[in-house]
Amino acid sequence: MKLIFGVLALALLGGCATSPVPSGQADPVPSSRLFGYQKQGSADAVLIVTRDKGFVGGGCNTTISIDGQKSAEIGTGETARFFVPAGEHIISASSCGSGLKEREAALKAGATKKFRISIDSSMSMDLSPTMQ
């Protein structure tokens, strides 16, 4: 009986852990869940948003908005690429039960900036810059 509880506890702990996924290794968000900033202009910057893999928050997609415009719904282990005019923008992420996180992004023409969405075991979400 102790062995069963021990194995169950380890499975639950392992299932609750989220781990970062490099954007190049994440699954692309299907086009049916991409809503804006998908056409590249000559003076645009590239914004890449990738969501961690893991059990926590896995039942809900995270909605990404750029300057208040709904731009994508991202599932666990997925990444989305947006073509955004150079300048300052507000990137926001919201998910069921996790509230809203907003970050400012100053983007230069031709540059690429990456953000990561993580959700901890208490369902607290973060949207943070990343090199991955």
ChimeraX attribute file (.defattr): number of C-alpha atoms within 10 A of each C-alpha:
attribute: neighborCount
match mode: 1-to-1
recipient: residues
	/A:1	5
	/A:2	7
	/A:3	8
	/A:4	8
	/A:5	10
	/A:6	11
	/A:7	11
	/A:8	12
	/A:9	12
	/A:10	11
	/A:11	11
	/A:12	12
	/A:13	12
	/A:14	12
	/A:15	12
	/A:16	18
	/A:17	15
	/A:18	21
	/A:19	14
	/A:20	17
	/A:21	19
	/A:22	17
	/A:23	24
	/A:24	11
	/A:25	12
	/A:26	18
	/A:27	16
	/A:28	16
	/A:29	19
	/A:30	14
	/A:31	10
	/A:32	8
	/A:33	15
	/A:34	18
	/A:35	15
	/A:36	16
	/A:37	20
	/A:38	14
	/A:39	9
	/A:40	13
	/A:41	13
	/A:42	9
	/A:43	13
	/A:44	21
	/A:45	22
	/A:46	21
	/A:47	20
	/A:48	19
	/A:49	26
	/A:50	31
	/A:51	28
	/A:52	24
	/A:53	21
	/A:54	19
	/A:55	19
	/A:56	20
	/A:57	25
	/A:58	16
	/A:59	11
	/A:60	15
	/A:61	18
	/A:62	23
	/A:63	18
	/A:64	27
	/A:65	19
	/A:66	22
	/A:67	14
	/A:68	11
	/A:69	14
	/A:70	16
	/A:71	21
	/A:72	27
	/A:73	23
	/A:74	25
	/A:75	23
	/A:76	25
	/A:77	23
	/A:78	23
	/A:79	27
	/A:80	25
	/A:81	20
	/A:82	22
	/A:83	20
	/A:84	25
	/A:85	19
	/A:86	17
	/A:87	12
	/A:88	13
	/A:89	16
	/A:90	14
	/A:91	21
	/A:92	21
	/A:93	24
	/A:94	21
	/A:95	21
	/A:96	13
	/A:97	12
	/A:98	17
	/A:99	12
	/A:100	17
	/A:101	17
	/A:102	17
	/A:103	16
	/A:104	12
	/A:105	18
	/A:106	12
	/A:107	19
	/A:108	17
	/A:109	15
	/A:110	15
	/A:111	12
	/A:112	16
	/A:113	18
	/A:114	18
	/A:115	22
	/A:116	21
	/A:117	25
	/A:118	22
	/A:119	24
	/A:120	16
	/A:121	13
	/A:122	11
	/A:123	15
	/A:124	16
	/A:125	21
	/A:126	20
	/A:127	21
	/A:128	14
	/A:129	15
	/A:130	16
	/A:131	9
	/A:132	16
